[in-house]
Amino acid sequence: MKITKVILGEQAKLALVFPVAQYSGFTFNKKFNTNGNAAIFYGNDTQLIKLEKIKYRFRKNPVKWTLRELVKKTFFINMSMAREARNYRIVQKLGFKTPKLYAWGVFIGPHHEYTSFLIIDKLIDHVTLKSLTTSDSTDDKRLGEQALYQLNEQLNKLQQHGYTHRDFHLDNFMVCLKTHNIIWLDIQLKKT
């Protein structure tokens, strides 16, 4: 665990970082995607950072911001990315593929757009399972059907070990175009 600066675009933010593997740095230049309560920035050639956004803004809802964002997430440390890092290890032990996890952490201070983060591998030559199953291409549909069968087996194994996926949709699973392996993303598990 260490305190360091994480650079997102042109903004430097102080963060408490929990490293998991060797990583190359904390500079992420290009904002790639923003949806729901997450944002993604690209770093070097191999890494990206997944950020959890704050839900409430002080000016729009000061009471909820104070209770949820300041008290709960700052003083009691937002543990959602810690849980996701733990979930990565659980599915890896079951033999499922995930992007390599380098670190997770929380931003220090209440006035940030984001609360916590994961630093993981950037996946190249991968497509979402949803895009394969909704494609017009016969080859893509065949690969999508094979991947769905593989995913079904993995979900059964996950359930046999006492877990369920809390955020199940086909955008949370990627398929490697070279190996045809399923890669788990956004892993939200619940003990059954």
N, C-alpha and C positions, 0 to 999 in steps of 0.2 A: 504494500500500500504506500502510495506517495502522493504528494500534492504537486501538481504541475499545471502548466498552461496548455489548453487545447485551443487550437486556432481553427475557427470555422469561417472560411472566406477571409474577410479582413478583420474579424473580431477575435480577440484573445479572451478566453474565459478560464477562470481558475477552477480546477476540478480535483476531486479526490479519486485517484485511479487505482484499481485493483488489477494488476497484470496477471495474465494466465499463461501467456507464451511470449517469446521474443517478438518485439514489434519494432517498426522502423521510425516511429515518431507520432506526433500529435498535430500535424498540419493537414487540414482537409480543405481543399480549395473550391471545388466545383459542387454546387448544390444540384443533386440529381433528381430527387423526387420528394414530394410532400403529399401525404394523404392522411386523413383522419388525425390521429394523435402522434404521428411519427414523421420524421424527415430523414433523408439520407444525403450525406456528402461523400464525394470521392476524395481519397487521399492520394497516396502514391499509386503506382501501377497495380498493386495487389490488394490494397486495403480500402475499406469504406467504414464510415461511422453511421450507426443507426441511432437517432436521437428521439427521445420521448418529449413531446411538447407539453407545456403547461396547459391546463384546461381553462382556467379562469384568469382574466386580466383584472388588475387592481381597479382601473378606472370604470370598468363595466360592472363589476360585482365585488366590492371591497371586502364584504363579509366572507364570502366563499373563498376568495383569494387568500385572505388571512388564515382561515381555518384549514383549507386544503393545501394550498401551495406553500405558504410560509411555515405554518406549524407542523403539519403532517410530513411534507416532503423535504423541508429543510432541516428542521430540528430532529425529526425521527428518521431521517435519511430515506429517500425514495428507494424502495427495495425491488421495484418491478424488473429492472435490468439485472439485478442480482439473481432474482428467481429465474429469469430467462437464461442467464449463464449457467445456473444449476441444471435447468432443463436440457441445455445443450449436452451437458455431461451425462445425464440420464439416458437420452436417446442414443448417444455415442456408445455407452456401455451395452445397449441392446443391439448394437451392430448397425445402426442407421447412420447415413451420411449427413453431415452438416457442414456449413462453411467453417473454416478454422477460426476459433475464437481467440483473439489476442488479449483483450482487456475489457473490463466494464468499469463504470464509474458514475459519480454524481457531481453535478456542478455546485460550487460553493457560492452562496449568496442568493437572495430571493429575487433579484431583478434580471433574470435570464429568460429567454424565450423557451429554453429547453431545461429539463430537470435531470435526466440521466441518459446514459449511452452505452452502446456495445461497439467494440471495434472488431470487425470480422473480415474475412477474405471477400474480395470482390469476385463474383462468379462470372467467368467468361465462357462462351459457348454453352450457355444454359438458357432454357426457356421455361416459363411457368407451365405447370400442368394444365391450368385453365386454357392457356393459348393453344396447347396441343389438342385438347378435347373439343374446342370450338372452331378449329381450323377447317378450311374447305379441302385441304390437301389429304389425299388418301393415306400417304406415308405418315403424315403427322397424326392422323386419327388412329392409325395402327399403333404407332409409338405411344400415343396417349392411352389406348386401351391396355397395352402392356404395362405402362406405368401405373394405371389405376389398379390393375391386378396386384402389382408389387406393393402399392400403397395399402391395399386391403389387407395383405398378409402382415405388413408392418403394424397397422392399426390393431389387428387381432393380437399380435405379440405384445404390443404396448398395453392392451387391456388385460392380457394374461398376467402381466407384471403389476397390475393394480393402478394403472393410469389411464386417463382419457385426455383428449386434446380439446381445450376450451375454446379455441379460435379456429375451428376447422373450416377452411375453404380452399379451393384449388390454387389460389394465388400464393398460398403459404408453402407451396411445394414446387421445387424446380426440378427439371429433368436435364441431365447432362446429355448433350447431343452426341458425344463421343462414346460414352460408356453405357448410356441409357439408365443410369442409376438415379434414384430419387434423392434429392437434397432437401432436408427439412429446414424451413425458415420460420421466424416468428413463432417460436415454440412455447406455447402456453399450456402447461400440463396441470391436471388436477388429480390428486390421489383419490381413488374410489374406495 
